[in-house]
Amino acid sequence: MSRPNMIKSIGACLLMVITFVAPPGAFSKTATIKIATLAPEGSSWVQTLENLNVELKQKTGNSVRLRIYSGGVLGDEKDMIRKMYVGQIQGAVLTAAGLSGIFKEMDVFQIPFLFENYGEVDHVLAKMDGFFKKGFSDKGYVLSAWSEGGFIRLMSTIPIASLNDLQKAKVWTWEDAPMAKAIFDEAGVSAIPLSLPDVLVGLQTGLVEVVYAPPTGAISLQWFTKTKYLTDVPLIYLIGGIVIKKNAFKKLSADHRQIFLELWPQYMDRLKTVIRKENQEALQVMAKHGVKIIHPSEDQIEGFKKVSQNAMNRQTGKSFSAKVKNEILAYLEAYRKGNN
């Protein structure tokens, strides 16, 4: 073999070796981070993700981008977590129910009546941010930012004003939320577990009579079209968060990681303002569409709160630690007294 041909052969062999040994994406100029969410296409949630993606590509010179899977096309939150674990996607927008599947202490945020208003929410999250970020980091995830859905309310095909009404009804519970099941068990409610995409059909067929969601969620998911009543008692603050697998995050350059971490809180803060406004407007929209707003008496509300307190005490040490619960309660007490 002549020297030029030998060099060509060696070069071809080296190229083949590099091709088979190099990690996937080694020759790609763009890092694509696949993110899943239950939020429907066209919602403020997905619009915000799309806007963030535009700026992310812009600021990284098209080196980092998101691929967004909206509307639960990749399954419920437990499916998203499983897909992150095996590397099919790199991130997800999850509610407290999903987040607790990664870091159990997140269950504390599913306690009904924990928060009375958004000021309390913002205060506690600011105080506890470092703790929860470390908790997710220890599990192999980056908590990029907090998100929210707003305060959850009951919606139903029959009037629900009291605990007694709830006990007689066919109540839905999210099958991904064991904490919710524990609360319903404490209340003496035999809840029917369904995945989120199955709830609308459940309402249509009469399988369930009572569901729960923030007002904007009820509109986005079209649940309000199949319900006649809304119980105007803010039960639970629906917290969420954006998590990214650490191994995927570390593949980005230091500059791109910094941009990534700066953009998420900025966009989620803007979305938070939008969602809070939309939740107020959603109540008015539902009322205009014939949904009757039920206002329980103080005694009836106290009945709900008593069950919540019992469930919180029973789940302490199981779903979340006493330390985390007590720390949050201490922050809330100080905030309510004006000792921020």
C-alpha positions in Angstrom: 0.0 0.0 0.0 1.4 3.4 -1.0 2.0 6.0 1.8 -0.9 8.3 0.8 -3.3 5.4 0.7 -2.1 4.2 4.1 -2.6 7.6 5.6 -6.2 7.7 4.2 -6.9 4.3 5.6 -5.6 5.2 9.0 -7.6 8.4 8.9 -10.8 6.6 8.0 -10.3 4.1 10.8 -9.8 6.9 13.3 -13.0 8.6 12.1 -14.9 5.4 12.6 -13.5 4.9 16.1 -14.4 8.5 17.0 -17.9 8.2 15.6 -18.7 5.1 17.6 -16.9 6.2 20.9 -18.1 9.8 21.0 -21.1 10.4 23.2 -24.5 11.3 21.6 -24.7 14.9 20.7 -20.9 15.4 20.7 -21.0 16.9 17.3 -24.2 18.9 17.8 -23.9 22.6 18.3 -27.2 22.9 20.1 -28.0 21.3 23.4 -31.7 20.4 23.5 -33.4 20.1 26.9 -36.6 18.2 26.6 -39.2 19.4 29.2 -42.7 18.0 29.9 -45.7 19.7 31.4 -49.3 19.0 32.1 -50.2 22.5 31.1 -52.3 22.6 27.9 -51.0 24.1 24.6 -52.1 27.8 24.4 -52.1 28.3 28.2 -50.2 31.1 29.9 -47.9 28.4 31.2 -46.9 27.1 27.8 -46.7 30.5 26.3 -44.3 31.5 29.0 -42.1 28.4 28.3 -42.1 29.3 24.6 -41.1 32.9 25.3 -38.3 31.7 27.7 -37.1 29.4 25.0 -36.8 32.3 22.5 -34.6 34.3 24.9 -32.6 31.2 25.9 -31.7 30.5 22.3 -31.0 34.2 21.7 -28.7 34.6 24.7 -26.8 31.3 24.1 -26.3 32.0 20.4 -28.7 29.1 19.6 -26.5 26.7 21.6 -29.2 25.8 24.2 -32.9 25.3 23.5 -36.0 23.7 25.0 -38.2 21.2 23.4 -41.6 21.5 25.2 -44.0 18.6 25.5 -47.2 20.1 26.7 -50.7 18.9 27.6 -49.6 15.7 29.3 -48.6 14.1 26.0 -45.8 12.2 27.8 -48.2 11.1 30.6 -48.9 12.1 34.1 -46.3 13.5 36.5 -45.1 10.1 37.6 -44.5 9.2 34.0 -42.5 12.4 33.5 -40.3 11.5 36.5 -39.7 8.0 35.1 -38.8 9.5 31.7 -36.3 11.9 33.4 -34.8 8.9 35.3 -34.1 6.9 32.2 -33.0 10.0 30.2 -35.8 10.3 27.7 -36.4 13.9 28.8 -34.2 16.1 30.9 -36.7 18.2 32.8 -40.3 18.7 33.8 -42.7 21.3 35.2 -44.2 19.6 38.2 -46.7 20.3 41.0 -46.1 19.5 44.6 -47.5 16.0 44.1 -44.9 15.3 41.4 -42.1 17.1 43.2 -42.7 15.0 46.3 -42.0 11.9 44.2 -38.5 13.2 44.0 -38.1 14.9 47.4 -40.6 13.7 49.9 -40.5 16.9 52.0 -42.5 18.7 49.3 -45.6 16.9 50.6 -45.7 19.6 53.4 -47.1 22.0 50.8 -50.1 19.8 50.2 -51.5 20.5 53.7 -54.9 22.3 53.3 -55.2 25.8 54.8 -51.4 26.0 55.3 -51.4 29.4 53.6 -54.0 32.1 53.9 -52.7 34.4 51.1 -50.0 34.9 48.5 -47.9 37.1 50.8 -47.5 34.1 53.1 -46.6 31.9 50.2 -43.9 34.3 48.9 -42.5 34.7 52.4 -42.1 31.0 53.2 -40.7 30.1 49.8 -38.1 32.9 50.1 -37.1 31.5 53.5 -37.1 27.8 52.5 -35.6 28.2 49.0 -32.1 27.0 49.9 -33.3 24.0 51.8 -35.5 22.7 49.0 -32.9 23.4 46.3 -30.4 21.3 48.3 -32.9 18.6 48.8 -33.4 18.3 45.0 -29.7 18.6 44.3 -29.0 15.7 46.6 -31.5 13.6 44.6 -29.8 14.5 41.3 -32.0 17.4 40.1 -31.6 21.2 39.8 -34.7 23.1 41.0 -34.5 25.9 38.5 -37.4 28.0 39.8 -40.6 27.9 41.8 -43.9 28.1 39.9 -47.5 28.1 40.9 -51.1 27.3 40.0 -52.8 29.3 42.6 -55.3 28.3 45.4 -57.3 25.1 44.8 -61.1 25.1 45.1 -63.7 22.3 45.0 -65.8 22.1 41.9 -68.8 19.8 41.6 -71.9 18.6 39.9 -73.7 18.7 43.2 -73.6 21.4 45.9 -70.7 21.0 48.4 -70.8 23.3 51.4 -69.8 21.0 54.3 -67.7 18.0 55.2 -70.9 16.0 55.4 -71.7 16.9 51.7 -68.2 15.8 50.7 -68.6 12.5 52.5 -71.7 11.6 50.5 -70.2 12.5 47.1 -68.1 10.7 44.6 -64.8 12.6 45.0 -61.9 12.5 42.6 -58.3 12.2 43.9 -55.2 12.5 41.8 -53.7 9.0 41.7 -50.2 10.7 41.8 -50.9 12.4 45.1 -50.8 10.0 48.1 -51.0 13.0 50.4 -54.4 14.0 49.0 -55.6 10.4 49.6 -54.4 10.6 53.2 -56.4 13.8 53.8 -59.5 12.3 52.2 -59.1 9.2 54.4 -59.0 11.4 57.4 -62.1 13.2 56.3 -64.0 9.9 55.8 -64.2 10.4 52.1 -63.8 7.4 49.8 -62.1 9.1 46.9 -61.8 7.8 43.4 -58.2 7.9 42.0 -57.8 9.0 38.4 -54.9 10.3 36.4 -55.3 14.0 35.4 -56.2 13.3 31.7 -59.0 11.0 32.8 -60.8 13.5 35.0 -62.9 15.2 32.3 -64.2 11.8 31.1 -64.9 10.9 34.8 -67.1 14.1 35.1 -68.8 13.4 31.8 -69.7 9.8 32.7 -70.7 10.6 36.4 -67.8 8.5 37.7 -66.8 11.5 39.8 -69.0 14.4 41.1 -66.3 16.5 42.9 -63.0 17.6 41.5 -60.5 20.2 42.7 -58.1 22.7 40.9 -57.2 26.3 40.8 -59.9 28.3 38.7 -57.5 28.7 35.8 -56.7 25.0 35.8 -60.5 24.2 35.7 -60.9 26.4 32.6 -57.7 25.2 30.8 -58.7 21.6 31.4 -62.4 22.3 30.5 -63.6 20.8 33.8 -65.7 23.8 34.5 -67.9 22.9 31.5 -69.0 19.7 33.3 -69.5 21.2 36.8 -72.3 23.3 38.2 -70.9 24.5 41.5 -67.7 26.0 42.9 -67.1 26.0 46.7 -65.4 29.3 47.3 -63.0 28.2 50.0 -59.2 28.3 49.1 -58.1 24.9 50.2 -54.6 24.3 49.2 -52.0 26.5 47.5 -50.8 24.6 44.4 -47.1 25.0 44.3 -44.9 23.9 41.4 -41.3 23.8 40.3 -39.1 23.3 37.3 -36.6 20.5 37.8 -33.8 19.5 35.4 -31.6 16.5 35.7 -28.2 17.5 37.1 -26.3 15.3 34.6 -27.9 17.1 31.7 -27.4 20.5 33.3 -23.7 19.9 33.9 -23.2 19.2 30.2 -23.9 22.9 29.5 -21.0 25.4 29.6 -20.6 27.5 32.8 -21.9 30.6 30.9 -24.9 28.8 29.6 -25.7 27.3 33.0 -25.7 30.8 34.4 -28.0 32.1 31.7 -30.3 29.1 32.3 -30.6 29.7 36.0 -31.1 33.5 35.6 -33.9 33.2 33.0 -36.1 30.6 34.8 -36.9 32.7 38.0 -37.4 35.8 35.8 -40.0 34.1 33.6 -41.7 32.3 36.5 -42.1 35.5 38.5 -43.8 37.1 35.5 -46.0 34.1 35.1 -46.9 34.2 38.8 -48.3 37.7 38.4 -50.3 36.6 35.3 -51.6 33.4 37.0 -52.8 35.3 40.1 -54.7 37.7 37.9 -56.1 35.0 35.7 -57.4 33.0 38.8 -59.5 36.0 39.8 -60.8 36.5 36.3 -61.5 32.7 36.0 -63.9 32.9 38.9 -65.9 35.6 37.1 -65.8 33.6 33.8 -67.2 30.5 35.5 -70.0 32.5 37.2 -70.9 34.0 33.9 -71.1 30.5 32.4 -73.7 29.5 35.0 -71.4 27.9 37.6 -73.0 28.7 41.0 -70.6 29.9 43.7 -71.2 28.4 47.1 -70.0 30.3 50.2 -69.9 27.9 53.3 -70.5 29.3 56.7 -67.6 29.8 59.2 -68.7 26.7 61.1 -68.6 24.6 57.9 -65.1 26.0 57.1 -64.0 25.1 60.6 -65.1 21.5 59.9 -62.8 21.3 56.9 -59.9 22.9 58.9 -60.3 20.4 61.7 -59.8 17.5 59.3 -56.8 19.3 57.8 -55.2 19.7 61.2 -55.7 16.0 62.1 -54.3 14.9 58.7 -51.3 17.2 59.1 -50.6 15.7 62.6 -51.0 12.2 61.3 -48.8 12.6 58.3 -46.0 14.3 60.2 -43.1 12.0 60.1 -44.6 10.0 57.3 -45.1 12.3 54.3 -42.9 15.1 55.7 -40.6 15.6 58.7 -41.7 17.4 61.9 -38.6 19.7 61.4 -39.7 21.0 58.1 -43.3 21.4 59.1 -42.4 23.3 62.3 -40.0 25.5 60.5 -42.6 26.6 58.0 -45.2 27.1 60.7 -42.7 29.3 62.6 -42.1 31.4 59.5 -45.8 31.8 59.1 -46.4 32.7 62.7 -43.7 35.4 62.5 -45.1 36.8 59.3 -48.6 37.0 60.6 -47.3 38.9 63.7 -45.4 41.3 61.4 -42.0 40.0 62.5 -40.6 39.2 59.1 
